[in-house]
Amino acid sequence: MPKVKADTKAADNRLKRKGAGAGRKQSKKAAKDPNKPKRPPSAFFVFMSEFREQFKKEHPNNKSVAVVGKAGGDKWKSLSDAEKAPFIARAEKKKEEYEKSISAYNKKLEGKHSEEEESDKSKSEVNDEEEDEEDDEDDE
């Protein structure tokens, strides 16, 4: 019998050390900016948005997302390059719009960062000037 008690105590000690998840470190990811433009959809996703609407009309009782995805993937694979061309063109157009908006977004971010740096510099320069004036007064 003493063996059983020792085993349970050892197990209890292990559980206490592990902390049951309480001691886990959280990953330090940068917070996502809600103002950042979303990436554009690929040609397949442009096709799928249209295909989903068609599929819902033809199969109104279907509630499975997997079935719609499987059917859309099979249909996309069966399309020829000529049939895929309009979806590819729309995806390229959305990609160009995204590149314009992301460059504008990045410029806006750079402007904010440069203003913060300038304000930090001006504070330090002001502090340096005050210290210089104090040093001059001490010399006199």
C-alpha positions, 0 to 999 in steps of 0.5 A, a space after each residue: 500500500 505505501 507504494 500507491 500513496 507514493 505514486 499519487 504524491 509524485 503525480 500530484 507534484 508533477 501536476 503542481 509543477 506543470 501548473 495545468 497550463 497556467 505557467 505557459 508563455 503567451 506568444 508576443 505577436 504584434 497586434 494586427 492593424 485594422 486599417 491595413 488593407 486586406 490581401 486580394 483574393 486569388 483567381 480561384 477565390 474569385 471563381 469560388 465566390 461566384 460558384 458558391 452563389 450558383 451552387 446555392 441556387 442549384 442545391 438549396 438544401 445543402 448546408 455542408 461547406 465541405 461539399 461546396 468546396 469540393 465541388 468548386 475545386 473539382 469544377 476549377 480543375 476541369 476548367 480550361 485556361 480560356 475559361 479561367 481567364 476572366 477570373 484571372 483578369 479580375 484577380 489581377 485587377 484586385 491585386 493592382 488595387 491592393 498594391 495601390 492601397 498598401 503603398 498609400 497605407 505604408 506611406 501613411 505609416 512612414 509619415 507617422 513614424 517620422 513625426 514620432 522620431 522628429 518629436 523625440 529628437 526635438 525633446 532630446 535637443 531641448 534637453 541638451 540645450 537646457 543642460 548646456 545653459 545650466 553648465 554655462 551658468 555654473 561656469 560663471 
